Amino acid sequence: MIHVSATPVLALRGVSKRFGAVQALTDVDLEIHTGEVVALVGDNGAGKSTLVKTISGVHPIDEGAIEWEGRTVRIGRPHDAQHLGVATVYQDLALCDNLDVVANLFLGSELKSASVLDEIRMEKRARELLDTLSIRIPSVRIPVAALSGGQRQVVAIARALVGDPKVVILDEPTAALGVEQTAQVLDLVERLRERGHGVILISHNMADVQAVADRVAVLRLGRNNGVFTVADTTPEEVIAAITGATDNAVTRRRARTATAPKEGAK
């Protein structure tokens, strides 16, 4: 049984963000608990990327509050988010193709001994981390350029876990992958939940959402338009909320009943 925290590890309360004359987010609420996967969905321009960047510290919020384990915090820059325990894997992955897997995993957080890179310790920790996540690659010393798309994606996710974050944000992790590679990434998302991480999964693929998410939060035109429990919802209902076909009163009622996940949920 997967334990889901009673208090959200991360909560957004009435968050708004404006860029000049453009109101990107308006009074957005979102809760993420440890041990659950929340899919964040919406049409292009719905505000998903902006919301992720407010959590990651790229775009500080203008109004509202961000809570971490029940206390209000300020995330004004990426370092603040990382210090709290938020790791974000963007679509571009930001991997260095000419470096091997070990070097990519510890890029920017290299382990040293007497001011010299401790290659042996980093390789050992890399192997342990990949084994824990059941990630299979030919070698941890192979250049990232030689890996498949799916392998590159799981290496990027593994790198995000080096600092042992509590919340992991995955931005369209399967967008450019084939069927087999997608399955590999979704398996890893399942393992993140089993390890007790709270996961925010941004995706346009409803099959992926149905496969791994516990709840689905819908954004439409920068506002909440429903929170759905995957086990009790059809893809058609979620799509209706994305497109605006669903009556807002119905989605608000669903949001109230689906806000807090039940312990033992998928």
N, C-alpha and C positions, 0 to 999 in steps of 0.2 A: 504493500500500500504506500502510495506517495503522500508524504505529509505536506499539506498546504497551510501556510501561515495564516493565523487569524487576523493579524494586523498587516496591512499591505507593506511590503518592503519599500515600494515606491508609489506615491499617489500625487496626481495633479488635480488641483482644486481651482476651477474657474480660470484656467490659464488663457491669456490672450496675448497675441503678438501682432504688431503692425509694422509694415515696411513702407514708410512714407504715407501715401494715400491708400495703400492696399492693406486691408484687414485680413491677415493670413489665418489667424486663429481667434475664435471668440468663445469665451467661457467653456473651455474644454475640460472635462473631467476624465480621469483614467486611473485605474488601480491595477497594480501588478503585485501578485503574491509570490513568495518563494514556492518552488515546486509546481509551477503552472506555466503554460504557454498561452499567451494572449496574441491573437492575430489582429493586426491593425490594417484595416482595409478601407478602400475608398477610390473613387475615380481619380484620374489625373487632375491635379490642382485642388484636391480635397484638403490638403494640409498635412499629409502624412510626413513628408520629409521635414517640414518646418517643425512639427511636433517632436520628431526624433532629435532634431538639432537643438531644441530647447532643453531636452533631457540630457543631451550630450555636452551642453555648455557652449555650443557654437553660436546660438542665438539666445541671449538671456531674455526671459519673459518680461513683458511690459506690465501685466496685471495678473492677479491670482497668486497661488502659492504652490510650491513643490514640497512634499513631505517625504522624509526618508525614515522608515521604521517608526513612524508616528510623530516625528518632530519636524518642524518647518526648517528647511535649509535653503541656501542661496547657491544656485549653480550659475556662475557668471562667466566661466571659461571651461574648456575641456578638462583641465587639471582638476577642477572642483568635482566634476562628475567621476573621474577616474579615482580620485581620493575616496569618494563615498563608496565606490564599488560598482560603477556602471561601465560596461565595455561595449563598444559599438563596432560592428563589422559592416562597412559600407560596401556598395556594389562594386566599386573599383578594386576592393581587397587591399590595395596599397602594399602589395608584396614586391620584393626585389628579385626579379627573375634571375639575375646573375649570382645570387647568393643561395646557399643550400638551405635545407629545411631548418636546421638548428639555428643558423644565423638569422633567419626570418622570424623564428619563434621568439628570440631574445633581442630583436632589433630595438634599440633604445633602452633596454633593461638588461644589458649584458652582465654576466657574473664574472667577477674578477678576483684574482688572488695576487696580492702584492703588486697591484696596478697592471697586471697582465691578464688578458682574457683567459678564463678557466674553461677551455674547450671541453675537457673531459667531464667536468661537472655539468656543463650545459647540455652536452650530448646525453648524459645519463638522465637528466631531468626531462629532456625532450622525449626520450624513449618511454619514460614512465608516464608522461602525460598522454602521449599518443596511445599507449597500451590501455590506459585507464578509460579512454574514450573509444577503444576498439577501432582506432583509425589504422588502416593498412596502406602503407606506401612502400615502394621498393627499398628505400634507404633514407635515413635522416640526413645523409650527406649528399643526396642528389640535388642538383640545382632545381629551383622551383620551376624554371622554364621547361623542364623535362616532364613535369607532372600534367595529368589530365585536368580538365576544368573542375571536375568534382573533387579531385585530390587537392587542388589549389584552394577551393572553397573551404574544405575541412581544415586545412593548414591555417587559413586565416582565422577560422573560428577557434582553433586550438591556441593560436597566438593570443587571442583575446582573453583566454583563461589563465594565462601565465600569472597574472596578478590576482587570481582567485576572486573574481567579481561576484556580486550577488545578483545583478541584473545584466543580461546579455541582450543586446539589440541586433537583430539580423535584418539587413535591408535587402529584400528580394534575393535571398541566397540561392534560389534555384532558377532564376530568370533565364540564364543562358545555358542551362544544362539539359542533357538528354535524360531518358527515363531511368537508366541504371544509375547515373550520377546523382540524379534527383533523389532516388531512394537512399543513396549513401548519406546525403546531407540530412534528409528527414530522419534517418536513424540516429544521426548525431544530435539532432534537436530533441529527440526522445531521451537520449542519454543525459543531455543537459538538465532536463526536468527531473530525471531520476537522481541526479546529483544534488538537487535542491535549488537550482538556479531559477530565477524568474526570467522568462524569455518573452521578448516582444518580437513577433515575427511579422514583418511587412511583406505582403504578397498580393499579387493579382490572381494567383492560381487557386481557385476554390477547392480543387482536389487536394492540394497540399494543406490548405487550411483545415479541411475536414479530417485529414489524416492525422494531424499532430496537435491542433489547437484545442484548448479547453474552452476558451471564450473568444468571441469575435467582437472587436470594437469597431464601429463604423464611423468614419468621418465623412461629412458632406458639406462642401463649401465652408470649410474651416470650423464646423460645429459638430458636436456629437449627434449622431442620428441612429442610436441604438447600440445596445450591448447584448449579445446573444450567447447562450450556452450551446455549444456545438452539439451536444448529445440530444438536445430538445429542439433543434432548429434545422430546417432544410436549406440547401444552398439558394433556393429560389427566394426565400424570405430575406436572406442576407443581401442578395443582389437587388431586391426591391428597395432595401434601405440605402444601398449604394447609389441607385439611380434616382431615388426620391419618390418612388412609386408607393412606398409604404406610408400610411398615415402617421405623422409624427407623434400623436398621442399614444398610439400603439407601441411605437419604438421606445417612448419614454417609460411606459409601463414595463416593458421588457427590460429596459436598462436598470430599473429599480430592483427587479427580482433577480437579475443576473449579475449584479455588481460583485457580490461576494461569492467566491467559489466554495463548494462543499469539500470538507476534508475527505480524502480518498477519491477525489475526482480523477479523471484520466490524466 
